[in-house]
Amino acid sequence: MPALRPAVVLSIGGSVFRTGDDDVAYLRRLATLLQRLGRRYRLAVTVGGGRTAREYIGIGRQLGLTEVELDDLGIDVTRLHARLLAGRVGPPTPAHPPTSLALAVQELRHASPVILGGTEPGHTTDGVAALLAVRLRAARLVNATNVDALYDRDPRTDPAARPIRRISWPKFREMVHEHSKSEAGQQFVFDRLGAEQLAKVRLPTAIVFGRDLPNLDRALRGRPFLGTRIE
Ligand code: UTP
């Protein structure tokens, strides 16, 4: 049996996916990158729901929907985004995102990249990516987000915030715990479930700005990149 190609997992935040700024050109170039790397690796990609998911969750909350119903709304938006990207990438990438981790793993046996959104209520697409990375024994996980690194404070509100270039898993877990809330539409650079799973196996993880495609390409190929390395 030929040796399996290494598995690499990418989580793209919804806030990267749709910013309102030249999204179509970005998605075209992203799709081309994924096609190319999909031939080299068993590549699994999760796509977030971003602002669109938060909008639906916000309306649903005002209407009195339960947390699980709100999560399901969020999941549907992430799948919508996954379909958009998968459609552009084209075969053999499944046009319909797999709805569970088991199905995603199964699809990866004959297709790469496999692109999916959320799977079940209670976590985020970062969490899905982390669980997949652990299950696939991935060489690395790359989290493409809307900041260029992990910061010691929120860089959007605090000008004194400094980037962290390297961080250990125990330290990173502490940061995630400080920031996490468990309600639909939560926001941090990584979610709690994801951090717990990755920390257990110390899976090499990178945080990069998702709109810088040459840098994202380097991080996915395990080359030096600009961002944060969790190890
Ligand atoms: P996201 O993964 O997009 O979460 O899922 P996020 O933290 O808002 O991340 P960004 O902004 O895209 O980077 C959107 C929402 O969908 C639900 C959750 O409510 C989440 O907040 N969801 C998503 C789930 O319940 N389960 C999943 O597997 C994925």
Residues whose N, C-alpha, C, O or C-beta is under 5 A from the ligand:
A	BS01	UTP	G13 G14 S15 G48 G49 G50 A53 L70 D71 G74 I75 G118 T119 E120 P121 G122 H123 T124 T125 D126 V128 E183 A184 G185 Q186 Q187
